[in-house]
Amino acid sequence: MKKVLIVSSSLRGGSNSEILAHEAEKGAKDAGSDVEFINLKGKEIKFCIGCLACQKTFKCVQKDDMADLIGKVQNADAIIFATPIYYYEMSGQLKTFLDRCNPLFPQSNKFKDVYLITSSYDDAVGTADKAISGLKGWIECFEQSRFSGCLVGGGINEPKDASAREDLLQQAYELGKNA
Ligand SMILES: Cc1cc2nc3c(=O)[nH]c(=O)nc-3n(C[C@H](O)[C@H](O)[C@H](O)COP(=O)(O)O)c2cc1C
């Protein structure tokens, strides 16, 4: 069975990106995938300190929740990341999560399809471009993986705004179903 990992990075209650991520979860479950949903709220994930010890040992010198979370990335066939747009980029918490996946860089990994879901006040075309570009940079470092799609949830700002956006909920469901 295909394993789909969903990583939701917003820390606020009523998170729009998380509401969309849960729709993607429904779609992926309806498609018959084995879905795991993780939320970075309350997780201890320290910044990467750049020592590069992990390139030889395949594990981080820091002891925190990332030791468990990285195993979930390793076991996944597909990953859906969800992030609020902060200053036209991905959230700092998602970037830290990606940096802390550095122990995977020298290893062979199986996750292939990588998706992004964003939420933002701005509804303009290109609002999520820098976040997409950042994620693509990470994907380029894992040769078996590819950027497989993005849902740009624009025009949602207050908590739970996404719940009233049938268009975005539907797109998120479809993204999950195809993941
Ligand atoms: C620190 C910060 C920076 C933000 N920067 C942007 C931005 O550059 N463009 C934008 O459209 N919205 C911006 N927003 C608004 C959020 O993207 C928006 O409220 C989004 O729905 C939050 O998603 P969430 O509910 O999943 O956390 C920012 C919000 C915060 C807290």
Ligand as a Chemical Component Dictionary entry (heavy atoms), coordinates in Angstrom:
data_LIG
# 
_chem_comp.id                   LIG 
_chem_comp.type                 NON-POLYMER 
_chem_comp.pdbx_formal_charge   0 
_chem_comp.three_letter_code    LIG 
# 
loop_
_chem_comp_atom.comp_id 
_chem_comp_atom.atom_id 
_chem_comp_atom.alt_atom_id 
_chem_comp_atom.type_symbol 
_chem_comp_atom.charge 
_chem_comp_atom.model_Cartn_x 
_chem_comp_atom.model_Cartn_y 
_chem_comp_atom.model_Cartn_z 
_chem_comp_atom.pdbx_ordinal 
LIG C1  C1  C 0 4.670  36.293 10.068 1  
LIG C2  C2  C 0 3.603  36.278 9.015  2  
LIG C3  C3  C 0 3.934  36.624 7.732  3  
LIG C4  C4  C 0 2.969  36.603 6.728  4  
LIG N1  N1  N 0 3.338  36.930 5.458  5  
LIG C5  C5  C 0 2.410  36.878 4.477  6  
LIG C6  C6  C 0 2.779  37.201 3.155  7  
LIG O1  O1  O 0 3.934  37.492 2.842  8  
LIG N2  N2  N 0 1.817  37.155 2.190  9  
LIG C7  C7  C 0 0.513  36.820 2.484  10 
LIG O2  O2  O 0 -0.310 36.801 1.579  11 
LIG N3  N3  N 0 0.148  36.480 3.728  12 
LIG C8  C8  C 0 1.055  36.513 4.741  13 
LIG N4  N4  N 0 0.695  36.182 6.026  14 
LIG C9  C9  C 0 -0.698 35.702 6.275  15 
LIG C10 C10 C 0 -0.799 34.183 6.331  16 
LIG O3  O3  O 0 -0.155 33.564 5.238  17 
LIG C11 C11 C 0 -2.275 33.767 6.318  18 
LIG O4  O4  O 0 -2.923 34.254 7.470  19 
LIG C12 C12 C 0 -2.458 32.265 6.231  20 
LIG O5  O5  O 0 -3.832 31.948 6.065  21 
LIG C13 C13 C 0 -1.948 31.559 7.485  22 
LIG O6  O6  O 0 -2.060 30.153 7.332  23 
LIG P1  P1  P 0 -2.315 29.187 8.580  24 
LIG O7  O7  O 0 -3.702 29.522 9.091  25 
LIG O8  O8  O 0 -2.219 27.830 8.031  26 
LIG O9  O9  O 0 -1.266 29.504 9.605  27 
LIG C14 C14 C 0 1.632  36.207 7.036  28 
LIG C15 C15 C 0 1.305  35.856 8.361  29 
LIG C16 C16 C 0 2.284  35.894 9.334  30 
LIG C17 C17 C 0 1.922  35.480 10.748 31 
# 
loop_
_chem_comp_bond.comp_id 
_chem_comp_bond.atom_id_1 
_chem_comp_bond.atom_id_2 
_chem_comp_bond.value_order 
_chem_comp_bond.pdbx_ordinal 
LIG C1  C2  SING 1  
LIG C2  C3  SING 2  
LIG C2  C16 DOUB 3  
LIG C3  C4  DOUB 4  
LIG C4  N1  SING 5  
LIG C4  C14 SING 6  
LIG N1  C5  DOUB 7  
LIG C5  C6  SING 8  
LIG C5  C8  SING 9  
LIG C6  O1  DOUB 10 
LIG C6  N2  SING 11 
LIG N2  C7  SING 12 
LIG C7  O2  DOUB 13 
LIG C7  N3  SING 14 
LIG N3  C8  DOUB 15 
LIG C8  N4  SING 16 
LIG N4  C9  SING 17 
LIG N4  C14 SING 18 
LIG C9  C10 SING 19 
LIG C10 O3  SING 20 
LIG C10 C11 SING 21 
LIG C11 O4  SING 22 
LIG C11 C12 SING 23 
LIG C12 O5  SING 24 
LIG C12 C13 SING 25 
LIG C13 O6  SING 26 
LIG O6  P1  SING 27 
LIG P1  O7  DOUB 28 
LIG P1  O8  SING 29 
LIG P1  O9  SING 30 
LIG C14 C15 DOUB 31 
LIG C15 C16 SING 32 
LIG C16 C17 SING 33 
# 
